[in-house]
Amino acid sequence: MATSMTIQDVTLVEFWEKLEELLAEVNVRNESEVNSALVSFVKITADHYSSLIKCDQDLYRIGLMLVESPMFQQTTDFCLRKLLSLLSIDLLELNLKLIIAYIILYKCKVDLNALDIILENQGFLVLYNNIYSNFAYLNKYGDEYTGVPYQANEYHDKAQEDPKKDTNLEIIEDIKHLTTILIDIMYQFFKYSKCQISNIQMIDDFFIYYLVSSIRSDVVDDILNNVKFKLLLALNEQYMIFQYEFDIENKAYEFLLNHNMSKDFIGLLLLKFNRETDTSLLIMICKVIYIILTKDLKVAKDFFYLNDLHVFVDVLLRNLNNISDNEEILRNTYLRVLTPLLNNTELAATKYHRSEISTTLKFFSDVDNFCSIEKATPLQKTTARLAAKCLHEVKWLEQENQFSSDQNDSEESRRSSISQKSTSNTPLEPVMSTTPHLYSNLQNSYSADSINHKSNQQTPPPPPPSRKVRHRQGSDRKLAIAKV
């Protein structure tokens, strides 16, 4: 069996050929041979990560070559357990962890059954510990920007004066790259409602603190920033789901209440709410807004700046009128958020866009106005019910209805005041046991993406550029110490 020591000075062509040879003639019935081939493949790839793997497409090719090989296909459970056991080694080289993490991410993207295998083998624990360690390192040494210093961050200033700072920058970038991939894997668990309550209970205050405080609102193309934002949305969603059955604190919500810490997250939330076209993300954004507006009415009244509230209303009016028929679930979500937005904030006093809101809600209160088919769907009927309910519950809109009852606003004039924007498609779920539920039907208690996935199998994208919980013991632990 070839090893990394035999190909130290290879060309790019020889590198790829050697990897193919490793996987070509493996006896899949021999666990030792599979183990040796897998470890050699990962080690060779990691050794040449800086010299021969030049771009995202090369990393994608690594994942494709291994995961689609007959060896991996026929021994998937063993290979995933082995990769997890390697990833659980604290002092494993950074390049090795990065290669292993991407291979796992690739497999999860092309085969959702891999998520179940990973969870069954304590994969969530392994991911959490790795991400947690990286957060701790970045919080202490690596972030140029953090909203609020954490209490345990006493050495942060000293790190900025380190004479080896230039050398450490490369390490920091590699850690950020690895963290991006690991977060993406964790996001897949939440995205398809694969997690259990024990997984959520594992997450501690520092983990949430770092997510909230390190998010920036002044960048839109930073991949790590975006995946941290998505992970925080997904965590809030998971807390909301599990609060149907369990008495569990929503730590995401609790940290958002600290304005100094969460101001950049809220800024990015507002930006994404205005520009995002992915329906599942829009639904998760709405859930964050909803819980802020309904859990504590005193908090809700003054949480958002008045200008931000105006933006929310403008975007909701625009999107309500421009959602296609196959995205009715998103329109339902917007209407569920609109009622507390109008009742529980300063908007109840300023009555911003009262006429436009009232006209829009009256339009959607009648299914015949927006249903393009002969028989309205259940979701369209829900839209009409929610619109009528909002009109009834927001008292300052009723005044507008009485005032304009003899006026005949045409649909064309209603639409002309609202700009165009397209979105996409998915469902949503519940809120906390202490607040009104976003959905009364418990069958809707799924993540925003889990229902969509059956009809939309995603192809894997190119790769995104300590406190420890005790690791599992037993046969997998023995695999982890195999010679690499």
C-alpha positions in Angstrom: 0.0 0.0 0.0 1.4 3.4 -1.0 2.0 6.0 1.6 2.7 9.7 1.6 6.4 9.0 2.1 6.6 7.5 -1.4 5.3 10.6 -3.3 7.0 13.6 -1.7 8.2 15.1 -5.0 5.4 14.1 -7.4 3.8 16.1 -10.2 0.2 17.1 -10.2 -0.7 14.3 -12.6 1.1 11.8 -10.5 -0.6 13.0 -7.4 -4.1 12.3 -8.8 -3.0 9.0 -10.3 -1.6 7.9 -7.0 -4.9 8.7 -5.2 -6.8 6.7 -7.8 -4.5 3.7 -7.4 -5.0 3.8 -3.6 -8.8 3.2 -4.1 -8.7 1.0 -7.1 -8.0 -2.5 -5.7 -9.1 -2.6 -2.1 -10.6 -5.7 -0.6 -13.7 -4.3 1.0 -14.2 -7.4 3.0 -10.9 -6.8 4.8 -11.5 -4.0 7.3 -7.8 -3.6 7.9 -7.1 -3.0 4.2 -10.0 -0.5 4.0 -8.7 1.3 7.0 -5.2 1.5 5.6 -6.4 2.8 2.2 -8.7 5.4 3.8 -6.0 6.7 6.2 -3.4 6.8 3.4 -5.7 8.7 1.1 -6.4 11.4 3.7 -2.8 11.6 4.7 -1.5 12.0 1.2 -4.1 14.6 0.4 -3.4 16.6 3.5 0.4 16.5 2.9 0.0 18.1 -0.5 -2.9 20.4 0.5 -0.8 23.6 0.2 1.3 22.5 -2.8 -1.0 20.6 -5.2 -4.5 21.4 -4.1 -4.8 24.9 -5.6 -8.5 25.7 -5.7 -11.9 24.8 -4.4 -12.5 22.6 -7.5 -9.5 20.4 -6.4 -10.9 20.0 -2.9 -14.3 19.1 -4.5 -12.5 16.5 -6.7 -11.0 15.0 -3.5 -14.4 14.5 -2.0 -15.9 13.2 -5.2 -13.0 10.7 -5.8 -13.2 9.1 -2.3 -17.0 9.2 -1.6 -17.9 7.9 -5.1 -15.3 5.1 -5.0 -16.5 1.5 -4.8 -14.6 1.1 -1.5 -16.4 4.0 0.2 -19.8 3.1 -1.3 -19.6 -0.5 0.0 -18.1 0.4 3.4 -19.8 3.8 4.1 -20.6 3.1 7.8 -17.0 2.1 8.5 -15.5 4.9 6.6 -17.6 7.6 8.3 -16.9 6.1 11.7 -13.2 6.1 10.9 -13.2 9.7 9.7 -15.1 10.8 12.8 -12.6 9.0 15.0 -9.7 10.8 13.3 -11.5 14.2 13.6 -12.0 13.6 17.3 -8.2 13.6 17.9 -7.4 17.0 19.6 -3.9 17.5 18.2 -4.5 16.2 14.7 -2.9 18.4 12.0 -5.0 21.2 10.7 -4.7 20.1 7.1 -5.8 16.6 8.0 -8.9 17.9 9.8 -9.8 20.2 6.9 -9.6 17.3 4.4 -11.6 15.0 6.7 -14.2 17.6 7.4 -14.8 18.4 3.7 -15.1 14.7 2.8 -17.8 14.3 5.5 -19.6 17.5 4.3 -19.5 16.2 0.7 -21.0 12.9 1.8 -23.8 14.6 3.8 -24.6 16.8 0.8 -25.0 13.9 -1.6 -26.6 11.4 0.8 -28.7 12.6 3.7 -28.6 9.1 5.2 -25.0 9.9 6.1 -26.4 12.4 8.7 -28.1 9.5 10.5 -24.9 7.4 10.5 -22.9 10.3 11.9 -25.4 11.1 14.6 -25.5 7.4 15.6 -21.7 7.5 16.1 -21.7 10.6 18.2 -20.8 12.8 15.3 -22.6 15.8 16.7 -20.3 15.6 19.7 -17.2 15.5 17.6 -18.4 18.4 15.4 -19.4 20.5 18.4 -16.1 20.0 20.2 -14.1 20.9 17.1 -16.2 24.0 16.4 -16.1 25.0 20.1 -12.3 24.8 20.2 -12.0 26.8 17.0 -14.3 29.5 18.5 -12.3 29.6 21.6 -9.1 30.1 19.6 -10.5 32.7 17.3 -12.1 34.6 20.2 -8.7 34.7 22.0 -6.3 35.3 19.1 -7.9 35.5 15.8 -10.8 37.9 15.4 -10.1 41.5 14.4 -13.8 42.2 15.1 -15.9 41.1 18.1 -19.0 42.8 19.3 -18.4 42.4 23.1 -15.3 40.9 24.8 -16.2 37.7 26.5 -15.3 37.5 30.2 -12.9 34.7 29.6 -11.1 36.7 26.9 -8.4 38.1 29.2 -5.5 37.3 26.8 -7.0 38.8 23.7 -5.1 42.1 23.9 -1.8 40.3 24.5 -2.3 38.2 21.4 -2.6 41.4 19.3 1.0 42.3 20.4 2.5 38.9 19.6 5.6 39.3 17.3 4.6 36.1 15.6 1.3 37.7 14.4 2.2 37.5 10.7 3.0 33.8 11.0 -0.2 33.2 13.0 -2.4 34.8 10.3 -2.0 31.8 8.0 -3.0 29.5 10.9 -6.0 31.7 11.7 -7.2 31.6 8.1 -6.9 27.8 8.0 -8.9 27.6 11.3 -11.6 29.9 9.8 -11.7 27.7 6.7 -12.0 24.5 8.8 -14.6 26.2 11.0 -16.7 27.1 7.9 -16.8 23.5 6.8 -17.6 22.1 10.2 -20.4 24.7 10.7 -21.9 23.7 7.3 -22.0 20.1 8.4 -23.7 21.0 11.7 -26.2 23.2 9.8 -27.2 20.1 7.7 -28.3 18.4 10.9 -30.5 21.3 11.8 -31.7 21.9 8.3 -33.2 18.4 8.0 -34.4 18.1 11.7 -32.0 15.3 12.4 -31.0 16.5 15.9 -32.2 15.2 19.3 -32.8 17.2 22.4 -29.5 15.9 23.9 -27.6 17.6 21.0 -29.2 20.9 21.7 -28.6 20.7 25.4 -24.9 20.2 24.7 -24.6 23.7 23.4 -23.3 26.1 26.1 -23.4 29.9 26.6 -20.0 30.6 25.1 -20.9 28.8 21.8 -23.9 31.0 21.4 -22.1 34.1 22.6 -19.4 33.8 20.0 -21.9 33.2 17.2 -23.9 36.3 18.1 -21.0 38.7 18.9 -18.7 37.8 16.1 -21.2 38.3 13.3 -20.6 41.4 11.2 -23.2 43.5 9.4 -20.7 45.3 7.1 -19.8 42.4 4.9 -22.0 40.3 2.7 -19.6 38.0 0.9 -17.7 36.6 3.8 -18.4 32.9 3.8 -17.7 32.2 7.5 -19.8 35.2 8.5 -22.7 33.9 6.5 -22.5 30.3 7.8 -22.4 31.6 11.4 -25.5 33.7 10.7 -27.3 30.7 9.2 -26.3 28.5 12.1 -27.6 31.0 14.6 -30.9 31.1 12.7 -31.1 27.3 12.7 -30.3 27.1 16.4 -33.1 29.5 17.2 -35.4 27.3 15.0 -34.3 24.2 16.9 -35.0 25.7 20.3 -38.4 26.7 19.1 -39.2 23.2 17.9 -38.0 21.5 21.0 -39.9 23.9 23.3 -43.1 22.2 22.1 -42.1 19.1 24.2 -39.3 20.1 26.5 -38.6 22.8 29.1 -35.5 24.3 27.5 -34.1 27.8 27.4 -33.7 29.5 24.0 -30.1 30.7 24.5 -30.1 32.3 21.0 -33.0 34.6 22.1 -31.3 35.4 25.5 -28.1 36.6 23.9 -30.0 38.6 21.2 -31.4 40.7 24.1 -28.0 42.2 24.6 -28.1 45.1 22.2 -24.4 45.8 22.4 -23.6 42.2 21.5 -26.3 41.6 18.9 -26.5 44.9 17.1 -24.5 43.6 14.1 -26.5 40.4 14.0 -29.7 42.5 13.9 -28.1 44.7 11.2 -27.4 41.6 9.0 -30.8 40.2 9.8 -32.4 43.3 8.4 -30.1 43.3 5.4 -30.9 39.6 4.6 -34.6 40.1 5.2 -34.6 42.8 2.5 -32.4 41.0 0.0 -32.5 37.2 0.6 -34.2 35.1 -2.0 -33.8 31.7 -0.3 -37.2 30.8 1.2 -35.9 28.6 4.0 -33.6 31.4 5.2 -36.4 33.9 5.0 -38.6 31.7 7.1 -35.9 31.2 9.7 -35.4 35.0 9.7 -39.1 35.5 10.3 -38.9 33.1 13.3 -36.2 35.2 14.9 -38.3 38.4 14.4 -41.4 36.6 15.7 -39.9 35.4 18.9 -38.5 38.8 19.6 -41.9 40.4 19.1 -43.9 37.8 21.1 -41.9 36.4 24.0 -41.7 39.6 26.1 -43.9 42.5 25.1 -41.8 45.0 27.0 -38.7 43.9 25.1 -40.6 43.9 21.8 -41.8 47.5 22.1 -38.3 49.1 22.0 -36.1 46.3 20.6 -36.0 47.6 16.9 -35.3 51.1 15.9 -38.2 52.9 14.2 -36.4 53.1 10.9 -35.8 49.3 11.1 -39.5 48.8 11.7 -40.3 50.8 8.6 -38.0 48.6 6.6 -39.7 45.5 7.9 -43.1 46.9 6.9 -41.9 47.9 3.4 -40.4 44.5 2.7 -43.4 42.7 4.0 -45.8 44.7 1.8 -43.5 44.2 -1.2 -43.1 40.5 -0.7 -46.7 39.7 0.2 -47.7 41.0 -3.2 -45.0 39.4 -5.2 -44.9 35.8 -3.9 -45.8 33.1 -6.5 -48.5 30.5 -5.9 -46.0 27.8 -5.1 -44.6 29.9 -2.2 -47.8 30.4 -0.3 -46.2 29.0 2.9 -43.9 32.0 2.9 -46.8 34.4 2.5 -48.4 32.6 5.5 -45.2 33.2 7.5 -45.1 36.9 6.6 -48.7 37.3 7.8 -48.0 35.5 11.1 -45.2 38.0 11.7 -47.1 41.0 10.6 -49.7 41.0 13.4 -47.2 41.2 16.4 -45.1 43.6 14.3 -48.0 46.1 14.0 -49.3 45.5 17.6 -46.3 45.2 19.8 -43.9 47.9 18.5 -43.8 51.6 18.0 -45.8 51.1 14.8 -48.9 50.9 16.9 -48.4 54.6 17.7 -47.0 55.8 14.4 -49.4 53.9 12.2 -46.9 53.7 9.4 -48.4 52.9 6.0 -51.8 52.3 7.5 -53.6 52.6 4.2 -51.3 50.4 2.3 -51.3 47.7 5.0 -55.1 47.8 5.2 -55.6 47.6 1.5 -53.1 44.7 1.2 -54.8 42.7 4.0 -58.3 43.3 2.6 -57.1 42.0 -0.7 -55.7 38.8 0.7 -58.7 38.3 3.0 -60.6 37.1 -0.1 -59.2 33.9 -1.7 -60.7 34.8 -5.1 -58.5 37.9 -5.3 -55.2 35.9 -5.5 -56.1 32.3 -6.3 -55.3 31.5 -9.9 -56.9 28.0 -9.8 -60.5 26.9 -9.7 -60.3 25.5 -6.1 -58.2 27.2 -3.5 -55.5 25.2 -1.7 -55.4 24.8 2.1 -52.5 27.2 2.2 -54.3 29.8 0.2 -57.3 29.5 2.6 -54.9 29.9 5.5 -53.6 33.1 3.8 -57.1 34.5 3.7 -57.7 33.5 7.3 -54.5 35.1 8.5 -55.0 38.3 6.6 -58.6 38.7 8.0 -57.3 37.9 11.5 -54.6 40.5 11.2 -57.2 43.1 10.1 -59.3 42.2 13.1 -56.6 42.1 15.7 -54.7 45.3 14.7 -57.2 47.8 16.0 -55.6 50.8 14.3 -56.1 49.2 11.0 -59.8 48.9 11.6 -60.0 52.7 11.9 -58.6 52.8 8.4 -61.2 50.3 7.2 -64.0 52.4 8.5 -62.6 55.5 7.1 -62.1 54.1 3.6 -65.1 51.7 3.5 -66.7 53.7 0.7 -63.5 54.1 -1.3 -62.7 51.7 -4.1 -59.0 51.2 -4.4 -58.1 49.3 -7.5 -55.7 46.4 -7.5 -53.5 48.2 -10.0 -52.9 51.2 -7.8 -52.2 48.8 -4.9 -49.5 47.0 -6.9 -48.0 50.1 -8.4 -46.8 51.3 -4.9 -44.9 48.1 -4.3 -41.6 47.2 -5.9 -40.9 43.7 -7.4 -38.9 40.9 -5.8 -38.9 37.2 -6.3 -38.3 34.5 -3.7 -38.3 30.7 -3.4 -40.1 27.9 -1.4 -40.5 26.0 2.0 -42.4 25.5 5.3 -42.0 26.5 8.9 -42.7 25.7 12.5 -43.5 26.5 16.1 -42.5 29.0 18.8 -42.0 28.8 22.5 -44.3 27.3 25.0 -44.5 30.6 26.8 -45.6 32.5 23.7 -48.3 32.2 21.0 -47.3 29.4 18.6 -46.4 30.3 15.1 -48.3 27.1 14.0 -51.0 25.5 16.0 -50.6 22.2 14.2 -47.8 20.2 15.7 -47.3 18.3 12.5 -45.6 21.4 11.2 -42.8 21.1 13.7 -40.1 20.6 11.2 -37.2 22.8 10.1 -37.7 25.2 7.2 -35.8 23.0 4.8 -36.7 19.4 5.9 -40.0 19.3 4.0 -38.5 20.8 0.8 -35.7 18.3 0.5 -37.8 15.4 -0.8 -38.4 17.1 -4.1 -35.1 19.0 -4.2 -32.0 16.9 -3.8 -29.1 19.3 -3.7 -25.8 18.7 -5.4 -22.7 19.4 -3.3 -21.3 22.9 -3.8 -17.6 23.8 -4.0 -16.1 23.8 -0.5 -16.4 27.0 1.5 -13.1 28.6 1.5 -11.0 24.1 25.6 -13.8 23.0 27.0 -14.3 19.5 25.9 -17.2 17.1 26.3 -15.9 13.6 26.9 -15.4 11.6 23.7 -16.9 8.2 23.1 -14.9 5.1 24.1 -14.5 1.7 22.5 -13.7 0.4 19.1 -14.0 3.7 17.3 -11.5 5.2 19.8 -9.0 2.5 18.9 -9.5 3.4 15.2 -8.7 7.0 16.0 -5.1 6.2 17.1 -4.3 4.3 14.0 -1.0 5.4 12.4 -1.5 8.2 10.0 
